[in-house]
Amino acid sequence: MLASYGDFTEVRFLCRSDRGTSVKRQKTARKDHVGRNQRIQVRIKALCQQFPHGITEQVIQNDMPHLDGRQRAAAINKLLSLGLLDLLQNSNGLLYRLKDAQSARKMKGSDNQEKLVYQIIEDAGNKGIWSRDIRFKSNLPLTEINKILKNLESKKLIKAVKSVAASKKKVYMLYDVQPDRSVTGGAWYSDHDFESEFVEVLNQQCFKFLQGKAESAQDSEQSPVLRRNASFATSHEVWKYISELGISKVDLSMDDTETILDTLVYDGKAEMNVMVAKEDTPGSVDGRIKLYRAVRPLAPPTGLVKTPCGLCPVFDNCCEGGEISPSNCVYLDQWLDF
C-alpha cells in the first residue's frame, strides 16, 4: 500500500503540474486574444482617420481579409461601447465614423437614439435639416423624433431655425452653428421678410457710384481706351463706398455687394468684366477680380416694358373675367399708385 500510495502521490503531483501548465496556456492565449483585438481596434480607428466621412464593413474586410465576421463585429462593438465610433446609415448600409471628442462629451449620458439624431443634425451643417429628413435617415417614428428633438433643444445642443425657403417649416442645426444665408436669406431679409426697399436703395447707390466713376473718366483728357479702362470700378471699391455711406444696418460682404452689382448688369445698367490680378489685390479671388462700369442702353425701353404687364410671368393667362385679370391685378394697382 505504501508503494501504491507513493504511486498515487506521484500521479497526483503530475496532475497538478499539468493543470498549472494548462492555466498558463489559457492566460497566454487570452492575452494573445486581447492583444489581437486591440490591434484590430487600432487598425479600424486608423481607417476611420484615413476616411473622415466614414467607412463600411466592406472597407474593413478589404483591409483585413484574414478576419472573420465574429472578430470584426467584436472589435466594432467594443469601439462603439467605448464611444469612439459613430454608427450612421446611408444608402449603402451602415457607416462607421470616428467620433469627435467634444461631441462625445456633449452626448455623455444620452441613449443611442439621441446620439443618432444628434449625429444626423451635425452632418447637416449650417444648412440644417427638416424633421422629415431626420425620420428618413434614422428610421425612427415621428413621435420619438419629436421627443428627442425637444430633449436636445432643452439641453441647448440643437436649435430650430425658420427657413426663408419654407417659412412654415423649421430646420434643425447644432446650437452654436451660424445658419447659412440660404436659410436666413442673408442681408436681404429681416425676420424672414424680404427688404425690397433696402435692396432698391443699395441698387441706386451702387449705380450712382458707377455713374460718377464713368463721368470722371469721360471728363479726363486721356485716350478713348484709357478713358474706358478708367470708368471701371472693382467690386471692392463699390463695397468700400457703400460701407462708408452707413446706409446698411448689417455688415455687407463682398458677395452681397456683387449681388447688387449683378442686378445692375441684368437690368442693362452696367457691364461686368473679369481681369487677372495679383493675389494681394483687394477684392481678388483666385487671382481674378471683377470690374463693373455703368453703360447707357442702346435704345430707351418701351412704355410696355416699364409696366408690370411687360414682365408678368402669367401674362398669357391674363384675361378680363378670368382668375387673373387686369381688374384685380394687385401689381398693376401698386404701379398706378406709385
Rosetta silent file (secondary structure, phi, psi, omega in degrees, C-alpha in Angstrom):
SEQUENCE: MLASYGDFTEVRFLCRSDRGTSVKRQKTARKDHVGRNQRIQVRIKALCQQFPHGITEQVIQNDMPHLDGRQRAAAINKLLSLGLLDLLQNSNGLLYRLKDAQSARKMKGSDNQEKLVYQIIEDAGNKGIWSRDIRFKSNLPLTEINKILKNLESKKLIKAVKSVAASKKKVYMLYDVQPDRSVTGGAWYSDHDFESEFVEVLNQQCFKFLQGKAESAQDSEQSPVLRRNASFATSHEVWKYISELGISKVDLSMDDTETILDTLVYDGKAEMNVMVAKEDTPGSVDGRIKLYRAVRPLAPPTGLVKTPCGLCPVFDNCCEGGEISPSNCVYLDQWLDF
SCORE:     score description
SCORE:     0.000 S_00000001
   1 L     0.000  -32.685  178.353    0.000    0.000    0.000 S_00000001
   2 H   -64.712  -42.097  179.745    2.906    2.281    0.662 S_00000001
   3 H   -63.941  -43.253  179.972    4.191    1.669   -2.826 S_00000001
   4 H   -66.966  -34.838  178.426    0.769    2.134   -4.219 S_00000001
   5 H   -65.398  -39.293  176.811    0.306    5.205   -2.054 S_00000001
   6 H   -63.922  -40.527  177.164    3.596    6.505   -3.356 S_00000001
   7 H   -61.308  -40.749 -179.354    2.464    5.839   -6.904 S_00000001
   8 H   -64.360  -40.128  178.741   -0.774    7.681   -6.185 S_00000001
   9 H   -63.261  -41.244 -179.222    1.156   10.607   -4.751 S_00000001
  10 H   -65.980  -41.340  179.218    3.356   10.731   -7.823 S_00000001
  11 H   -65.209  -40.527  179.636    0.388   10.628  -10.142 S_00000001
  12 H   -63.501  -38.039  179.128   -1.312   13.364   -8.130 S_00000001
  13 H   -64.803  -40.771  178.964    1.801   15.576   -8.455 S_00000001
  14 H   -65.612  -35.747 -179.722    1.840   15.132  -12.224 S_00000001
  15 H   -67.059  -39.784  177.425   -1.825   16.155  -12.461 S_00000001
  16 H   -64.347  -38.916  178.720   -1.163   19.388  -10.594 S_00000001
  17 H   -63.609  -43.329  178.431    1.747   20.161  -12.899 S_00000001
  18 H   -64.000  -38.373 -179.437   -0.375   19.601  -15.992 S_00000001
  19 H   -64.980  -41.404  178.357   -3.117   21.808  -14.550 S_00000001
  20 H   -62.855  -40.525  177.759   -0.643   24.670  -13.948 S_00000001
  21 H   -64.444  -38.975  179.505    0.657   24.405  -17.492 S_00000001
  22 H   -64.983  -40.875  179.032   -2.883   24.468  -18.834 S_00000001
  23 H   -63.467  -42.521  178.173   -3.703   27.605  -16.821 S_00000001
  24 H   -61.389  -41.256  178.919   -0.576   29.323  -18.148 S_00000001
  25 H   -64.313  -40.003  178.834   -1.522   28.394  -21.674 S_00000001
  26 H   -64.890  -41.612  178.231   -5.028   29.765  -21.169 S_00000001
  27 H   -64.010  -41.314  179.595   -3.668   33.033  -19.786 S_00000001
  28 H   -65.100  -41.797  178.837   -1.246   33.321  -22.678 S_00000001
  29 H   -64.862  -37.777  179.658   -3.999   32.575  -25.187 S_00000001
  30 H   -66.416  -41.889  177.625   -6.257   35.135  -23.500 S_00000001
  31 H   -62.835  -41.764  178.242   -3.527   37.779  -23.644 S_00000001
  32 H   -63.260  -39.399  179.517   -2.921   36.985  -27.296 S_00000001
  33 H   -65.006  -45.379  178.914   -6.659   37.258  -27.979 S_00000001
  34 H   -63.734  -43.606  179.468   -6.914   40.616  -26.180 S_00000001
  35 H   -63.600  -38.270  178.406   -3.816   41.894  -27.920 S_00000001
  36 H   -66.276  -41.639  177.907   -5.153   40.790  -31.306 S_00000001
  37 H   -63.661  -39.798  178.643   -8.486   42.532  -30.652 S_00000001
  38 H   -64.961  -38.984  177.462   -6.688   45.702  -29.601 S_00000001
  39 H   -64.982  -37.728  177.334   -4.626   45.661  -32.787 S_00000001
  40 H   -64.991  -43.354  179.395   -7.824   45.240  -34.815 S_00000001
  41 H   -63.106  -41.761  178.403   -9.428   48.174  -32.996 S_00000001
  42 H   -62.174  -39.807 -179.269   -6.363   50.346  -33.590 S_00000001
  43 H   -68.438  -38.575  177.928   -6.434   49.481  -37.279 S_00000001
  44 H   -64.348  -41.547  176.732  -10.147   50.292  -37.562 S_00000001
  45 H   -63.102  -37.499  178.122   -9.533   53.675  -35.898 S_00000001
  46 H   -65.793  -38.286  177.048   -6.701   54.306  -38.359 S_00000001
  47 H   -64.551  -39.582  178.304   -9.024   53.525  -41.269 S_00000001
  48 H   -65.530  -34.845  175.848  -11.592   55.978  -39.871 S_00000001
  49 H   -69.493  -32.784  178.278   -8.901   58.649  -39.669 S_00000001
  50 H   -71.209  -33.333  178.649   -7.941   57.895  -43.254 S_00000001
  51 L  -121.165   87.590 -173.712  -11.587   58.237  -44.363 S_00000001
  52 L   -61.124  -26.231 -177.862  -13.101   61.032  -42.203 S_00000001
  53 L   -79.198   -6.746  176.899  -16.544   60.665  -43.784 S_00000001
  54 L   118.532  159.704  179.875  -16.821   57.093  -42.539 S_00000001
  55 E  -130.242  156.010  175.544  -16.107   53.515  -43.570 S_00000001
  56 L  -102.235  170.813  176.762  -18.244   50.466  -44.256 S_00000001
  57 H   -64.086  -27.035  178.547  -17.659   46.903  -43.158 S_00000001
  58 H   -66.027  -36.044  177.072  -16.530   46.177  -46.704 S_00000001
  59 H   -63.949  -43.151  178.761  -13.657   48.632  -46.278 S_00000001
  60 H   -64.490  -41.163 -179.135  -12.601   46.854  -43.078 S_00000001
  61 H   -66.312  -38.746  178.640  -12.893   43.467  -44.751 S_00000001
  62 H   -67.865  -33.960 -179.402  -10.814   44.589  -47.732 S_00000001
  63 H   -78.251  -34.156 -179.972   -8.118   45.968  -45.439 S_00000001
  64 L  -128.188   74.768 -175.680   -8.061   42.920  -43.127 S_00000001
  65 L   -67.106  -17.132 -178.207   -9.241   39.941  -45.210 S_00000001
  66 L   -77.141  -12.442 -178.444   -7.937   37.434  -42.621 S_00000001
  67 L   -77.763  142.667  171.299  -10.589   38.489  -40.088 S_00000001
  68 L   -92.861  174.029 -174.964  -13.771   36.510  -39.733 S_00000001
  69 H   -62.589  -36.339 -177.951  -17.139   38.100  -39.106 S_00000001
  70 H   -68.542  -42.281  178.667  -17.104   37.500  -35.346 S_00000001
  71 H   -64.259  -41.734 -179.774  -13.718   39.168  -34.825 S_00000001
  72 H   -64.965  -44.727  179.959  -14.731   42.148  -36.928 S_00000001
  73 H   -65.077  -39.169 -179.729  -18.059   42.545  -35.123 S_00000001
  74 H   -63.567  -41.777 -179.514  -16.406   42.200  -31.685 S_00000001
  75 H   -67.368  -42.101 -179.886  -13.890   44.970  -32.461 S_00000001
  76 H   -65.883  -43.881 -179.943  -16.552   47.311  -33.858 S_00000001
  77 H   -63.774  -35.193  178.409  -18.904   46.710  -30.911 S_00000001
  78 H   -65.839  -43.501  179.137  -16.070   47.408  -28.477 S_00000001
  79 H   -66.510  -36.277  177.176  -15.290   50.747  -30.148 S_00000001
  80 H   -67.563  -40.989 -179.252  -18.996   51.634  -30.181 S_00000001
  81 H   -68.019  -29.699  177.435  -19.381   50.779  -26.494 S_00000001
  82 L   -80.872   -5.029  179.776  -16.366   52.955  -25.650 S_00000001
  83 L    74.647   25.166 -178.798  -17.963   55.850  -27.525 S_00000001
  84 L   -95.001  -16.101 -179.602  -15.112   56.085  -30.028 S_00000001
  85 E  -124.365  151.388  170.704  -17.230   55.460  -33.143 S_00000001
  86 E  -105.923  136.174  178.481  -20.455   56.866  -34.524 S_00000001
  87 E  -100.857  115.180 -179.727  -22.878   54.484  -36.208 S_00000001
  88 E  -118.121  173.225  179.181  -24.542   56.064  -39.242 S_00000001
  89 E  -140.755  129.780  175.386  -26.692   54.817  -42.061 S_00000001
  90 E  -130.507 -167.185 -176.525  -26.650   55.792  -45.719 S_00000001
  91 L   -65.621  -22.875 -178.835  -27.860   54.332  -48.994 S_00000001
  92 L   -92.165   -1.419 -179.850  -25.042   51.750  -48.942 S_00000001
  93 E   119.399 -150.492 -178.271  -25.809   50.483  -45.437 S_00000001
  94 E   -75.227  146.457 -177.688  -24.118   51.032  -42.092 S_00000001
  95 E  -133.653  134.157 -179.858  -21.307   53.547  -41.833 S_00000001
  96 E  -112.621  129.944 -177.950  -18.716   53.849  -39.047 S_00000001
  97 E  -136.044  141.853 -179.594  -17.057   57.189  -38.346 S_00000001
  98 E   -65.064  129.363 -175.499  -14.566   58.307  -35.729 S_00000001
  99 L   -82.883  138.739  175.059  -16.367   60.352  -33.084 S_00000001
 100 L   -70.169  137.975 -176.913  -15.223   63.832  -32.216 S_00000001
 101 H   -63.652  -37.526  179.947  -14.068   64.067  -28.585 S_00000001
 102 H   -66.945  -41.147  177.862  -16.041   67.264  -27.985 S_00000001
 103 H   -65.326  -36.090  179.481  -19.228   65.727  -29.379 S_00000001
 104 H   -63.883  -39.311  178.065  -18.701   62.666  -27.220 S_00000001
 105 H   -66.950  -38.064  179.944  -18.542   64.838  -24.089 S_00000001
 106 H   -64.176  -39.354 -174.972  -21.716   66.683  -25.092 S_00000001
 107 L   -93.735   14.824  179.151  -23.665   63.475  -25.637 S_00000001
 108 L   -63.830  129.162 -179.320  -22.442   61.760  -22.489 S_00000001
 109 L    92.584   -7.623  179.302  -25.362   60.031  -20.806 S_00000001
 110 L   -85.137  153.007  178.189  -27.571   60.053  -23.919 S_00000001
 111 L   -81.475  176.321 -174.803  -29.028   56.880  -25.360 S_00000001
 112 H   -65.613  -34.303 -179.992  -28.229   55.564  -28.818 S_00000001
 113 H   -66.760  -41.378  177.189  -31.315   57.089  -30.426 S_00000001
 114 H   -64.941  -40.196  179.007  -30.417   60.583  -29.201 S_00000001
 115 H   -63.654  -38.670 -179.909  -26.852   60.101  -30.386 S_00000001
 116 H   -65.967  -45.951  179.484  -28.098   59.034  -33.809 S_00000001
 117 H   -64.832  -41.286  178.421  -30.395   62.060  -34.200 S_00000001
 118 H   -61.734  -41.260 -179.454  -27.670   64.409  -32.948 S_00000001
 119 H   -65.647  -38.833  178.687  -25.211   62.935  -35.448 S_00000001
 120 H   -64.140  -42.446  178.814  -27.669   63.387  -38.334 S_00000001
 121 H   -67.054  -38.148  178.840  -28.212   67.039  -37.381 S_00000001
 122 H   -64.031  -38.482  179.090  -24.465   67.580  -37.033 S_00000001
 123 H   -66.221  -26.282 -179.644  -23.909   66.185  -40.535 S_00000001
 124 H   -69.881  -19.983  176.664  -26.422   68.688  -41.930 S_00000001
 125 H    68.810 -146.331 -175.342  -24.062   71.542  -41.007 S_00000001
 126 H   -85.268    1.733  175.395  -25.171   75.168  -41.218 S_00000001
 127 H   -93.840  -12.815  175.808  -27.958   74.448  -43.701 S_00000001
 128 L    73.006  176.748 -178.579  -29.944   72.419  -41.186 S_00000001
 129 E  -148.903  143.129  178.717  -32.282   69.504  -41.756 S_00000001
 130 L   -78.791  155.487  178.616  -36.049   69.001  -41.576 S_00000001
 131 H   -61.962  -30.607  178.310  -37.621   66.569  -39.142 S_00000001
 132 H   -64.055  -41.481  178.426  -38.949   64.621  -42.125 S_00000001
 133 H   -70.364  -32.711  175.411  -35.419   64.018  -43.379 S_00000001
 134 H   -63.444  -41.191  178.639  -34.295   63.074  -39.868 S_00000001
 135 H   -63.688  -40.450 -178.691  -37.046   60.483  -39.787 S_00000001
 136 H   -65.997  -39.608 -176.027  -35.987   59.116  -43.181 S_00000001
 137 H   -80.528  -27.775 -176.630  -32.318   58.803  -42.172 S_00000001
 138 H   -96.441  -18.723 -176.476  -32.893   57.421  -38.680 S_00000001
 139 L    60.549   28.636  176.962  -35.873   55.122  -39.387 S_00000001
 140 L   -99.938  151.492  177.134  -37.386   56.249  -36.081 S_00000001
 141 L   -65.257  152.202 -175.013  -41.104   57.019  -35.600 S_00000001
 142 H   -62.503  -38.113  179.035  -42.074   60.675  -35.812 S_00000001
 143 H   -61.585  -39.590  179.277  -43.345   60.788  -32.219 S_00000001
 144 H   -68.711  -38.599  179.258  -39.987   59.521  -30.970 S_00000001
 145 H   -64.679  -44.119  178.793  -38.101   62.033  -33.135 S_00000001
 146 H   -61.159  -38.573  178.295  -40.177   64.945  -31.812 S_00000001
 147 H   -65.380  -43.006  179.907  -39.479   63.820  -28.259 S_00000001
 148 H   -66.406  -41.227 -179.903  -35.730   63.585  -28.944 S_00000001
 149 H   -62.475  -42.659  178.319  -35.661   66.993  -30.662 S_00000001
 150 H   -64.019  -38.780  179.591  -37.365   68.662  -27.689 S_00000001
 151 H   -66.107  -43.272  179.183  -34.934   66.986  -25.316 S_00000001
 152 H   -67.513  -35.277  176.820  -31.900   68.101  -27.341 S_00000001
 153 H   -66.411  -39.857  179.601  -33.292   71.639  -27.570 S_00000001
 154 H   -64.995  -29.887  177.355  -33.790   71.766  -23.795 S_00000001
 155 L   -83.834   -1.999 -177.733  -30.129   70.779  -23.359 S_00000001
 156 L    58.023   39.897  173.641  -29.159   73.549  -25.818 S_00000001
 157 L   -95.343  -27.594  177.812  -27.416   71.049  -28.059 S_00000001
 158 E  -135.680  169.958  175.719  -29.515   71.937  -31.130 S_00000001
 159 E  -145.180  155.600  177.696  -31.802   74.780  -32.225 S_00000001
 160 E  -102.662  132.236 -177.735  -34.701   75.213  -34.628 S_00000001
 161 E  -127.064  133.274  175.296  -34.388   77.896  -37.316 S_00000001
 162 E   -76.352  136.266 -178.872  -37.092   79.092  -39.700 S_00000001
 163 E   -99.949  139.494  178.135  -36.053   78.909  -43.336 S_00000001
 164 L   -69.370  -22.075  179.317  -36.912   81.629  -45.843 S_00000001
 165 L   -70.942  -29.498  178.263  -37.411   78.885  -48.431 S_00000001
 166 E  -148.672   93.426 -172.299  -40.317   77.474  -46.411 S_00000001
 167 E   -63.754  -24.407 -177.618  -41.489   79.807  -43.675 S_00000001
 168 E   -86.924   -3.898 -178.940  -43.862   77.258  -42.161 S_00000001
 169 E  -117.138  149.362  179.193  -41.137   74.670  -41.689 S_00000001
 170 E  -113.196  144.913  173.456  -38.194   74.626  -39.307 S_00000001
 171 E  -111.305  149.233 -176.944  -34.767   73.194  -39.859 S_00000001
 172 E  -110.296  138.485  177.078  -32.597   71.883  -37.053 S_00000001
 173 E  -146.993  169.976  179.758  -28.877   72.505  -36.618 S_00000001
 174 E   -62.224  151.414 -170.787  -26.342   72.473  -33.792 S_00000001
 175 L   -62.364  -37.790 -175.086  -26.861   75.169  -31.181 S_00000001
 176 L   -95.983   14.461 -178.895  -23.575   77.022  -31.785 S_00000001
 177 L   -94.222  134.603  176.696  -23.718   76.898  -35.608 S_00000001
 178 L   -82.691  124.040 -176.647  -24.383   80.091  -37.579 S_00000001
 179 L   -61.158  147.070  176.565  -27.134   79.410  -40.174 S_00000001
 180 L   -68.507  153.632 -178.951  -26.238   79.578  -43.847 S_00000001
 181 H   -65.037  -21.627  175.981  -27.511   82.575  -45.824 S_00000001
 182 H   -69.216  -20.420  177.732  -29.679   80.212  -47.866 S_00000001
 183 H   -89.161  -46.860 -176.675  -31.627   79.588  -44.646 S_00000001
 184 H   -87.558  -17.355 -175.992  -31.790   83.129  -43.264 S_00000001
 185 L    89.006   -5.020  178.206  -31.814   84.951  -46.611 S_00000001
 186 H    71.728 -148.807 -175.666  -28.689   86.902  -45.727 S_00000001
 187 H   -72.189  -14.668 -174.013  -28.658   90.686  -45.605 S_00000001
 188 H   -88.005   -0.916 -178.506  -31.773   90.974  -47.793 S_00000001
 189 E  -123.547  142.553  174.214  -34.149   89.502  -45.202 S_00000001
 190 E  -133.626  117.567 -174.986  -35.302   90.798  -41.832 S_00000001
 191 L    54.570   40.474  176.687  -37.456   88.490  -39.695 S_00000001
 192 L    66.496   18.180  174.771  -37.865   86.318  -42.813 S_00000001
 193 E  -112.307  133.981 -178.314  -39.335   89.250  -44.793 S_00000001
 194 E   -72.038  126.706 -179.089  -37.617   90.425  -47.961 S_00000001
 195 L   -88.787   80.798 -176.686  -36.364   94.016  -47.592 S_00000001
 196 H   -66.758  -37.951 -179.862  -37.221   95.279  -51.089 S_00000001
 197 H   -66.260  -40.707  178.646  -36.770   98.953  -50.188 S_00000001
 198 H   -62.626  -42.497  179.035  -33.327   98.308  -48.731 S_00000001
 199 H   -65.165  -39.237 -179.992  -32.272   96.435  -51.874 S_00000001
 200 H   -65.642  -39.442  177.462  -33.584   99.249  -54.074 S_00000001
 201 H   -63.514  -44.047  177.972  -31.586  101.866  -52.116 S_00000001
 202 H   -63.235  -39.390  178.290  -28.418   99.792  -52.466 S_00000001
 203 H   -60.191  -45.701 -179.212  -29.123   99.365  -56.175 S_00000001
 204 H   -65.690  -42.396 -178.144  -29.426  103.107  -56.655 S_00000001
 205 H   -68.758  -38.402  176.719  -26.304  103.930  -54.661 S_00000001
 206 H   -63.793  -42.668  179.229  -24.170  101.348  -56.486 S_00000001
 207 H   -66.707  -37.173  177.934  -25.337  102.706  -59.841 S_00000001
 208 H   -61.849  -42.306  179.033  -24.670  106.277  -58.656 S_00000001
 209 H   -64.177  -44.094  179.336  -21.086  105.345  -57.776 S_00000001
 210 H   -65.299  -37.749  177.404  -20.518  103.667  -61.170 S_00000001
 211 H   -63.533  -43.861  177.905  -22.004  106.675  -62.952 S_00000001
 212 H   -62.445  -38.221  177.200  -19.699  109.044  -61.097 S_00000001
 213 H   -64.674  -40.992 -179.746  -16.728  106.867  -61.995 S_00000001
 214 H   -69.058  -39.111  179.973  -17.731  106.876  -65.680 S_00000001
 215 H   -67.820  -39.238  177.829  -18.291  110.657  -65.757 S_00000001
 216 H   -63.868  -39.833  178.565  -14.911  111.350  -64.161 S_00000001
 217 H   -68.976  -35.851 -179.485  -13.203  109.128  -66.731 S_00000001
 218 H   -68.700  -31.639 -178.965  -15.103  110.784  -69.580 S_00000001
 219 H   -79.526  -11.346 -179.804  -14.018  114.267  -68.484 S_00000001
 220 L   -75.102  162.680 -177.532  -10.348  113.317  -68.489 S_00000001
 221 L   -98.775   28.184  179.812   -8.094  114.155  -71.436 S_00000001
 222 L   -85.563  175.367  177.544   -6.865  110.612  -71.912 S_00000001
 223 L   -69.612  159.378 -179.517   -7.243  108.423  -74.968 S_00000001
 224 H   -55.733  -37.429 -179.528  -10.589  106.654  -75.531 S_00000001
 225 H   -67.212  -44.103 -179.882   -9.114  103.319  -74.463 S_00000001
 226 H   -67.343  -36.598  177.660   -7.689  104.742  -71.240 S_00000001
 227 H   -63.401  -40.323  179.174  -10.946  106.588  -70.518 S_00000001
 228 H   -65.267  -43.787  179.780  -12.878  103.337  -70.916 S_00000001
 229 H   -64.447  -35.849 -179.244  -10.497  101.460  -68.623 S_00000001
 230 H   -72.078  -18.434 -179.577  -10.706  104.242  -66.025 S_00000001
 231 L   -78.523  -10.893  178.989  -14.510  104.012  -65.985 S_00000001
 232 L   -80.460  146.139  175.484  -14.369  100.508  -64.465 S_00000001
 233 E  -129.408  140.645  177.682  -14.618  100.075  -60.704 S_00000001
 234 E   -77.067  157.525  177.626  -13.791   96.983  -58.719 S_00000001
 235 H   -64.007  -27.861  177.569  -16.417   95.378  -56.522 S_00000001
 236 H   -67.353  -37.794  177.451  -14.143   96.150  -53.575 S_00000001
 237 H   -65.167  -41.973  178.590  -14.305   99.878  -54.384 S_00000001
 238 H   -66.199  -42.037  178.460  -18.093   99.757  -54.538 S_00000001
 239 H   -60.415  -43.028  179.293  -18.232   97.778  -51.285 S_00000001
 240 H   -63.781  -40.157  179.340  -15.994  100.344  -49.559 S_00000001
 241 H   -63.920  -44.757 -179.892  -18.189  103.203  -50.842 S_00000001
 242 H   -65.869  -39.197 -179.420  -21.396  101.549  -49.569 S_00000001
 243 H   -65.285  -38.348 -179.160  -19.785  100.763  -46.206 S_00000001
 244 H   -72.494  -24.490  177.015  -18.673  104.378  -45.749 S_00000001
 245 H   -66.799  -33.606  179.260  -22.180  105.641  -46.523 S_00000001
 246 L    72.702   28.326 -179.072  -23.518  103.812  -43.477 S_00000001
 247 L   -87.389   -8.000 -178.099  -26.894  103.089  -45.065 S_00000001
 248 L  -106.761  132.154  177.856  -26.846   99.434  -44.061 S_00000001
 249 L   -79.617  -17.053  178.689  -27.673   98.281  -40.538 S_00000001
 250 L  -113.122  158.029  178.455  -25.901   94.976  -41.199 S_00000001
 251 L   -78.089  115.046  178.762  -22.360   94.356  -42.322 S_00000001
 252 L   -83.511  139.205  176.815  -22.430   93.721  -46.066 S_00000001
 253 L   -93.612  174.067  176.165  -19.900   91.321  -47.501 S_00000001
 254 H   -62.434  -38.081  179.180  -18.209   91.451  -50.863 S_00000001
 255 H   -64.106  -38.105  177.434  -20.600   88.775  -52.109 S_00000001
 256 H   -62.563  -43.534  179.824  -23.574   90.923  -51.056 S_00000001
 257 H   -64.452  -41.586  179.865  -22.188   93.895  -52.981 S_00000001
 258 H   -67.348  -29.823  175.755  -21.539   91.791  -56.073 S_00000001
 259 H   -63.358  -42.958  177.176  -25.112   90.503  -55.887 S_00000001
 260 H   -65.457  -43.072  179.312  -26.396   94.076  -56.129 S_00000001
 261 H   -62.952  -34.774  178.394  -23.951   94.864  -58.937 S_00000001
 262 H   -66.472  -33.418  177.087  -25.122   91.792  -60.818 S_00000001
 263 H   -65.170  -33.061  175.932  -28.702   93.091  -60.704 S_00000001
 264 H   -66.404  -36.071  177.571  -27.443   96.248  -62.448 S_00000001
 265 H   -66.586  -43.235  179.847  -25.899   94.049  -65.129 S_00000001
 266 H   -64.467  -32.752  179.347  -29.182   92.144  -65.565 S_00000001
 267 L   -80.352   -3.218 -179.612  -31.075   95.457  -65.851 S_00000001
 268 L    79.020   14.529 -179.490  -28.715   96.625  -68.601 S_00000001
 269 L   -92.935  -15.096 -178.030  -27.377   99.489  -66.492 S_00000001
 270 E  -148.589  164.877  174.398  -23.855   98.110  -66.105 S_00000001
 271 E  -128.119  153.774 -176.161  -21.444   95.625  -67.586 S_00000001
 272 E  -121.189  142.185  178.038  -19.049   93.297  -65.845 S_00000001
 273 E  -135.982  147.380  179.400  -15.557   92.221  -66.822 S_00000001
 274 E  -113.698  128.018 -178.033  -13.135   89.775  -65.199 S_00000001
 275 E  -124.118  156.046  174.702   -9.428   90.593  -65.170 S_00000001
 276 E   -78.028  135.789 -177.883   -6.309   88.853  -63.929 S_00000001
 277 L  -139.815  161.221  175.703   -4.979   90.439  -60.739 S_00000001
 278 L   -69.721  156.081 -175.881   -2.263   89.903  -58.180 S_00000001
 279 L   -65.009  -30.032 -178.586   -3.158   87.847  -55.134 S_00000001
 280 L   -87.050    5.270  178.128   -2.736   90.818  -52.776 S_00000001
 281 L   -72.058  129.101  179.826   -5.141   92.999  -54.802 S_00000001
 282 L   -59.385  129.102  178.872   -8.173   93.932  -52.645 S_00000001
 283 L    90.621   -4.172 -179.056  -11.239   92.025  -53.811 S_00000001
 284 L   -80.461  144.024  178.463   -9.334   89.465  -55.904 S_00000001
 285 E  -132.144  121.631 -179.671  -10.295   85.807  -55.700 S_00000001
 286 L    55.099   39.551  176.893   -8.035   83.064  -57.111 S_00000001
 287 L    76.157   12.884  178.551   -6.008   85.658  -58.987 S_00000001
 288 E  -129.141  152.958 -179.757   -9.070   87.242  -60.625 S_00000001
 289 E  -138.907  144.002 -179.446  -11.033   90.391  -59.948 S_00000001
 290 E   -94.904  133.780  178.613  -14.448   91.609  -61.114 S_00000001
 291 E  -119.320  140.429 -179.219  -14.771   95.065  -62.691 S_00000001
 292 E  -128.009  146.539  174.444  -18.029   96.955  -63.270 S_00000001
 293 E  -145.385  146.414  178.524  -18.868  100.064  -65.271 S_00000001
 294 E   -75.204  141.456  179.833  -22.074  101.979  -65.942 S_00000001
 295 L  -129.869  158.029  175.640  -23.383  101.818  -69.507 S_00000001
 296 L   -99.235  136.309  178.403  -26.047  103.606  -71.449 S_00000001
 297 L   -64.879  145.631  179.769  -28.750  101.487  -73.105 S_00000001
 298 L   -64.471  -34.140  179.304  -28.638  101.453  -76.904 S_00000001
 299 L  -141.511  141.231  179.052  -32.338  102.281  -77.038 S_00000001
 300 L   -64.999  144.276  179.746  -34.704  103.548  -74.321 S_00000001
 301 L   -66.163  146.250  178.632  -37.128  100.867  -73.071 S_00000001
 302 L   -71.072  162.754 -178.406  -40.670  100.998  -74.423 S_00000001
 303 H   -63.723  -33.494 -178.919  -43.566  102.014  -72.234 S_00000001
 304 H   -65.416  -36.534 -179.044  -44.996   98.491  -72.157 S_00000001
 305 H   -66.804  -29.938 -179.397  -41.788   97.068  -70.685 S_00000001
 306 H   -73.854  -18.155  179.636  -41.969   99.589  -67.857 S_00000001
 307 L   -85.151  159.470  176.570  -45.395   98.345  -66.811 S_00000001
 308 H   -59.241  -28.501 -178.695  -45.916   95.182  -64.721 S_00000001
 309 H   -65.043  -29.961 -177.555  -47.559   93.577  -67.765 S_00000001
 310 H   -69.416  -21.259 -179.327  -44.298   93.701  -69.686 S_00000001
 311 H  -119.761    8.509 -175.517  -42.576   91.423  -67.160 S_00000001
 312 L   -70.075  127.122 -178.795  -45.547   89.434  -65.865 S_00000001
 313 L   -73.818  -16.364 -179.679  -44.853   85.660  -65.845 S_00000001
 314 L  -114.306   32.026 -177.482  -48.582   84.824  -66.202 S_00000001
 315 H   -60.879  -37.904 -177.695  -49.296   87.354  -68.944 S_00000001
 316 H   -68.052  -22.744 -179.059  -50.639   84.666  -71.304 S_00000001
 317 H   -95.413    1.329 -176.446  -53.223   83.569  -68.708 S_00000001
 318 L   -87.772  125.270  177.500  -54.444   87.101  -68.009 S_00000001
 319 L  -156.214  152.403 -178.697  -57.873   87.962  -69.413 S_00000001
 320 L   -67.262  130.502 -178.336  -60.860   90.001  -68.321 S_00000001
 321 L    91.280   -9.357 -179.691  -63.278   87.917  -66.272 S_00000001
 322 L   -89.984 -179.029  179.073  -60.684   85.233  -65.544 S_00000001
 323 L   -65.251  -33.364  174.913  -58.943   84.325  -62.313 S_00000001
 324 L  -113.819  115.024 -176.589  -56.056   86.524  -63.432 S_00000001
 325 L  -147.184  158.126  179.020  -57.284   89.782  -64.963 S_00000001
 326 H   -62.079  -27.673 -176.758  -56.234   93.473  -65.148 S_00000001
 327 H   -69.900  -28.360 -179.849  -59.201   94.491  -62.989 S_00000001
 328 H  -117.085   21.810 -179.443  -57.965   92.547  -59.942 S_00000001
 329 L   -79.241  115.572 -179.046  -54.180   92.721  -60.572 S_00000001
 330 H   -71.229  -30.989 -179.173  -52.503   93.904  -57.365 S_00000001
 331 H   -69.418  -38.191  178.889  -49.229   94.623  -59.177 S_00000001
 332 H   -68.252  -37.893  178.044  -50.924   96.940  -61.637 S_00000001
 333 H   -64.116  -42.435  179.178  -52.698   98.760  -58.791 S_00000001
 334 H   -64.365  -39.782 -179.119  -49.414   99.260  -56.969 S_00000001
 335 H   -67.260  -40.366  179.215  -47.726  100.558  -60.131 S_00000001
 336 H   -67.975  -36.763  177.374  -50.558  103.032  -60.823 S_00000001
 337 H   -66.917  -34.724  179.819  -50.482  104.276  -57.230 S_00000001
 338 L   -67.545    0.000    0.000  -46.743  104.824  -57.490 S_00000001
